[in-house]
Each structure stands twice: as C-alpha cells, then as structure tokens.
Amino acid sequence: MRTGIGNAQHAAQVPTGMWLGTSLLAANRGQQFAVDDPATEAVIAEVADTTEKDWFDALDLAEQARPEWEATSPRERSELLREIFNEIVRRKDEFAVAMSCEMGKPFAEALGEVAYGAEYFRWFAEEAVRSNGRVAPAPAGNGTIIVTRKPVGTVVAITPWNFPLAMATRKIAPALAAGCPIIVKPAAETPLTLLLLGEVIAGVCLKLGAPNGIVSILPTTDAAGFSSSLMKDPRVKKVTFTGSTGVGKLLVRQSADNLQRTSMELGGNAPFVVAEDADLDLVLTCAMQAKMRNGGEACIAANRFLVHEAVAEAFVDKLTASMQAVRTGHGLEEGTTLGPIITRKQRDRIAELVDEAIAGGARATTGGSTPSGQGYFYPATVLVDVPEDARILREEIFGPVATVTTFASNEEAVAKANATEFGLAAYAFTENVHTAQYFASRLEAGMVGINRGAISDPAAPFGGIKQSGFGREGGTEGIEEYQHVQYLAWT
C-alpha cells in the first residue's frame, strides 16, 4: 500500500492505505479514490476510501489507548513529540514532494511548510511540560483553591487541502501534548502528505512504546458521513475543523447533542491597509508575502488592498511589476513560484469572480484571464477600479488575485477594512507609531500584522472572530483547546 510520486529530481514513496493506529491497512471494503496532480490533471495515486466501520474501529482503538495516554507523564509525551519533529525534518524532501504533487505548491515553498508544520511538534513538545494550574487560599479562609487542567478525551480533527501538513500538525501536536488521542480526516484532494505523516507518527510510537491508537488517519470521500457519524458518539469529546464557514456552522450544530468542545478556523477576507506614509518598498515585499503565499490559497491571504489615494498609483505600478514576474508551472519544476489552483472548480470560481468584477468596471493591470492548456492554472492578477459592490470584495478569493481600492482618510480605511462578516487576519502599514496604534486597536480581526506580511507563528495564537470562527491554534493557548479545567476544594 505504497506508491511512488514525483520526478527524477524529486521523488517520494508514500503510503496509500489508512492508518489505524500504527497499522497501515486497506479500507474495510477495499474501496479507493483517485488523487490528481492539479498541474497535469493526471492520477498520481489511489488511496483507501474509508467507511463507517473504519471510523468506529479507529474510535474503539482511541478509547482503548486513552486511559494509558492520559496517564503518560508530560515528559514522555514531550519526548514523543520531539522525536516526531526530528523525523519530519529528516524526511522533509519527501513531504515537500507529496505536497507539490497533490496540491501544486512549489517545491521550495513546500519545504517552508514542512519546516513550519514540524515546528508545531517542537513547540508543543515544550508546552506539554508547562501546562500550569494555580493554587490560592480561599478568600473565606476555609481552605485552598486548586485549579488543574485535564485532557478532554478523544478528538476528531478535519483538515483542509491548502496546507496539508501544517493544518494537521497544529491540531495533532497539542492534542497529543494534552494527553488526548486524535482521529484525523485529511482533505480528499490531499491525503498523501498526511498519510506520510501517519507513517512518521506510527514509527515513533512503536519506537518509544506509546499506546497504539493515539493517532489514526482516515482518508474518505464521505466527509459529511465521517463527521456526522462520529459526532453522534458521546465518546468523541472534541471536534476541531479548518475550512469553510458554512461547514463550520454545520459542525457546531452537530456538536450540540453531545455538547462536544469545538474549535473552528474558518473563512477570511483579510484587508491590507497602506497608509499615506507607508514605506512602499516594505509594503511591496509584504504584499507579495500576504497575497501570494500558497498562490493565494490561504485563509489569511490579503484579499483586499486598501491604499491611500496619494500612493495608490505608485503601489499599483510596483505590485503589477512583481506579479508579472511570477513564474507559473508545476511545483517540481525549477524556478516555479506559482503552482496550479487545487481543482478545476476552484479555478473556474476565481475566474468567475474576476470576470464579474471586470464586467462591472474593474480593470486588470496584469493577468485576468484563464490560460488554455493542461492543468488548473490561473495567472497572478491585479484588479483596480473595483466597484464597491463587487462580489470579489465580499467573498474569499482563495487564489492569486489582488484587488486594489483607495481611501482618503484612516477612518475611511478602517471602515472599509471592517466592512466584512469575517475577522481572521488584517494587515496595516505605516511609519507613524500613532497611526499604527490606531489601526491595531480598531481593525476587527483575531490577528493583525503591523508592517508585516507573514504573521503565522507556532508560538502565537492563530484564530479569528466574527464569521471566521473561534478557538486558537498555537501559542500557549493552543494546548488549552484540548483540556478542561478542574477545580479542587481543599481543606
């Protein structure tokens, strides 16, 4: 149950079964589904398509492992997480090949995700031994208040396709650090990266003698059935999801019957505000980071560039030149800086948003049309004169398209930036400390970057407000999502 992917220069052998604990198995009914390379449209693997019996076998195994894993010392959990980190780093090229082939990320950028994703295991290896409570005398003088944290229990995690390693590691690592078994469903578009991670985790668990079943990885094309079936079982205590706001709302509703803990990292519509006094060279560097990381297929990607009217023309000229320099191609091709969109459906949706905006009066300074030929490619695009009612300003683009609109005052910039139902990330650029403080205090987002275009950090809490969800991943807050608080009244 393994297959080779890649090319002569970059190749990897990846598992294609499901990970039931430390065992690599075929799906219960032997069913499989195809995984495509979005750059070539060719099938690169046939992967186990798990069914309800597989899901509950994983839950049974997790529950058998749970008491022992909960009782494992924080130091032992820490050492297991650190060993997983080491092994991912050792096999970084294999992970990068898997990502490039199944979702199109350029190889160099995929290596960056491997480093970022692995870091969650190192970070939570350190946090595992620092899960602090508190002790205080009762104000009434009748005893001592002791507050401790306990693992919530078995976790179900549903992960997206755009960062197939990192979006999973920042759920798996804190769950294990807290003492919780976890069952993971990778996106059907990108299961190979996570199956490779399953191989690493299984090997480390066997090496260190961890209980079998603390991690299972179950690919399936029946995402709705997976979540609804497992969430009906009261043994599932926590559900964590990264994906669309619509699916997140459905999962929260499903969690009500068993009052399962949930954390939801959902959609975004990030504003990128450029004040009149901003350093345009810094702005351009950060704009390309915030917009073009992962080809724009990122929930914190800059979606709306709001630029002071005095510097808008200069900014657009610089941004257009940088976007024209982007090189499109297969992720494993030397020099590629922009890979394909994940699916034809998603590529066509981006094209539709752009076409609607242009029909409404917007103008493309570069890009703006779907290329012919093989693969789900869309060019790096800059749109100006975008009508305020254009759908592309309201919806998450999730592609390499930058929209530029202008403002005349900082108050107008904040009003436009906050005119969205989403609140995941926001960016603001200024050389004035008072203006920076103004933007930082008024932008409605769970994460705000001031003069920075790259804000993700395993040591910082990642998450949003409003329709972008709730809960945090990373930072000292990340492990708390997998713990409940216990109060002891001590005489």
HELIX and SHEET records of a PDB file:
HELIX    1   1 GLU A   52  ALA A   71  1                                  20    
HELIX    2   2 PRO A   74  ARG A   90  1                                  17    
HELIX    3   3 LYS A   92  MET A  103  1                                  12    
HELIX    4   4 PHE A  107  GLU A  127  1                                  21    
HELIX    5   5 ALA A  166  ALA A  178  1                                  13    
HELIX    6   6 PRO A  191  LEU A  208  1                                  18    
HELIX    7   7 ALA A  223  MET A  231  1                                   9    
HELIX    8   8 THR A  245  GLN A  254  1                                  10    
HELIX    9   9 LEU A  280  MET A  292  1                                  13    
HELIX   10  10 ARG A  293  GLY A  296  5                                   4    
HELIX   11  11 ALA A  312  GLN A  324  1                                  13    
HELIX   12  12 ARG A  344  ALA A  359  1                                  16    
HELIX   13  13 ARG A  391  ARG A  394  1                                   4    
HELIX   14  14 ASN A  410  ALA A  417  1                                   8    
HELIX   15  15 VAL A  433  ARG A  442  1                                  10    
HELIX   16  16 GLY A  478  TYR A  482  5                                   5    
SHEET    1   A 2 ARG A   2  GLY A   6  0                                        
SHEET    2   A 2 ALA A  11  PRO A  15 -1                                        
SHEET    1   B 2 MET A  18  LEU A  20  0                                        
SHEET    2   B 2 SER A  23  LEU A  25 -1                                        
SHEET    1   C 2 GLN A  32  ASP A  36  0                                        
SHEET    2   C 2 VAL A  43  ALA A  48 -1                                        
SHEET    1   D 3 ARG A 134  PRO A 137  0                                        
SHEET    2   D 3 THR A 144  PRO A 151 -1                                        
SHEET    3   D 3 GLN A 483  TRP A 490 -1                                        
SHEET    1   E 6 VAL A 215  ILE A 217  0                                        
SHEET    2   E 6 ILE A 182  LYS A 185  1                                        
SHEET    3   E 6 THR A 154  ILE A 158  1                                        
SHEET    4   E 6 VAL A 236  THR A 242  1                                        
SHEET    5   E 6 ARG A 261  GLU A 265  1                                        
SHEET    6   E 6 GLY A 469  PHE A 470 -1                                        
SHEET    1   F 7 ARG A 363  THR A 366  0                                        
SHEET    2   F 7 THR A 381  VAL A 384 -1                                        
SHEET    3   F 7 VAL A 401  PHE A 407  1                                        
SHEET    4   F 7 ALA A 302  HIS A 308  1                                        
SHEET    5   F 7 ALA A 270  VAL A 274  1                                        
SHEET    6   F 7 ALA A 425  PHE A 429  1                                        
SHEET    7   F 7 MET A 447  ILE A 450  1                                        
SHEET    1   G 2 PHE A 422  GLY A 423  0                                        
SHEET    2   G 2 ILE A 465  LYS A 466 -1                                        
END                                                                             
